[in-house]
Amino acid sequence: MAKLILSMDNLVLKEIPLNKERTTIGRKASNDIQIDNLAISGEHAVIVTILNDSFLEDLNSTNGTFVNGQQIKKHFLQNNDVIELGKYRLKYVNETPVPASQADFDKTMVLRPDMMRKAAEQAGAKPPEAARAPMMPSVDMNPPIAAAAPKPAPAPEAASAALLGAIQVLNGSNAGKTLELVKSLTTLGKPGVQVAVIARRPHGYFLTHVEGAKFPAVNGVAIDTQAHELKDHDVIELAGVKMEFFFKP
Amino acid sequence: MTKIDLSDVIEMATCSDPGQVRTNNEDSVLANPQLGLAVLADGMGGYNAGEVASSMATAVLGCELEHAFEIHPPHQLSGDGRTWANAALIDRVAKTNAAIYHAAISNTKYNGMGTTLVMVQFFDNRMAVAHIGDSRLYRLRDGELSQVTHDHSLLQEQIDSGLITPEQARFSQNKNLVTRAMGVDADVDTELAEHAVLPGDIYLLCSDGLNDMVEDEEIALTLSSLSANLPLCAQQLVDMANDSGGRDNVSVILVKIKQPFPAPEMTSGWKERVQSWFS
């Protein structure tokens, strides 16, 4: 279950579990989290929790609510976000416990009307565990390619080879032209006549015949229906065009 | 009545894989290009009850609809103005739901089992689409990919009510919670819609094992690049899901519409038949 760690000047004051649908924060005693300080409004902010997700909302407070230095009106809380109210810090901690088996993660489940309440009850009943490894869904992801700015974890990145491949045309009117194989699929050839595709996968680049009576050739030998892994400096021949595949340094 | 045969105008390909993490495959697919029917189900439940639920869905529906369209053709209108395709889909899905539900409650091993459903019946230059849960139908037309079905999931409801944006949804911890499923209750609420179909259209039915692992742009690129080779296209989609982690079973059915398929003319009345004797 998610929780907040309240601190001021780096001194931890208390830990607050998010076991209610609405957790209010403010100066008045009626709040779930009461912070007795004039910089905090009577009703400053609220955290709405729906199963495993929490949303922070500022309630038109005088001095505003900030998350990781940015003022927010409404914010979808992520693990380790730091909420700032005046001089107080509330760190949002949501470490999904490691499931019984890896395979339980991502299982589709039916949400029945009574489940929301049950899930909250179950979450409250779980004994606090000393050390739980954060379950980050991207644990088995390949690192994103250099150019892309690092994105926050969970959603999977398009998996691609660590090295960037390219093809250079060797004959005909386009001789000398180079094409970088950035996309996950690059189609070559003439639709309706002969088409092949170069697929960019985590473990390399693969050439596969798509359509046409004739199959493409690599280094003079026609490939079969299976995907053919391309090696540095392989020469591909397709629809009369010869091109060299190479990895960019 | 002549048996329906759309196999010349509609091409289908399927691929279903347990993924990189799970040991068994609880997805089930059925492609019947002759009848113009495609059914995909993503099962859930303890042990391998999910496999039982999803394979019941595809097998029972495949059989039931084949018989239903031997009685009347799909385009025939009933008294209330609905097509027989619509009526048959709703009715047979309800029947299949009851079958799965009864299996679930009468067998402790199968308690709580259920399955999502997405299915398409092609007829008369259109399609009837029935779905329950978060398995999806996409359409690629003129190079543009669009999602035809609307997920029945907690996440989708949050997006619909403006609570989170689709971009934020990617980071939600509440993925994979469906609000509707087959086999979990005696009654089921099937969402049904009819859409026009054009030659050149490519349709993709898939379980969330695909769209949770692969972005829509990548799906669109794959469908556009490999539409000439449907089996290769299906395999590539599954490979992409596995390359990105393959955390769930992944299944796809691809359908390509090659030509128009208007319904045969309705048999004429007695006057026309008498006239035709004399001509």
Interface residues (C-beta under 8 A of the other chain):
Chain A: I50 L51 N52 D53 F55 F76 Q78 N94 T96 Q102 A103 F105 D106 K107 T108 M109 V110 L111 R112 P137 S138 D140 M141 P152 A153 P154 A155 P156 E157 A158 A159 K183 S184 L185 T187 P191 V195 V197 A199 R201 P202 T208 V210 E211
Chain B: V21 R22 T23 D42 M44 G114 T116 G133 D134 S153 L154 Q158 L163 I164 Q168 R170 F171 S172 Q173 N174 K175 N176 L177 V178 T179 R180 A181 V184 D208 D212 M213 V214 E215 E218 L221 T222 S225 L226 A228 N229 L232 Q236 D239 M240 D243 S244 G245 R247 D248
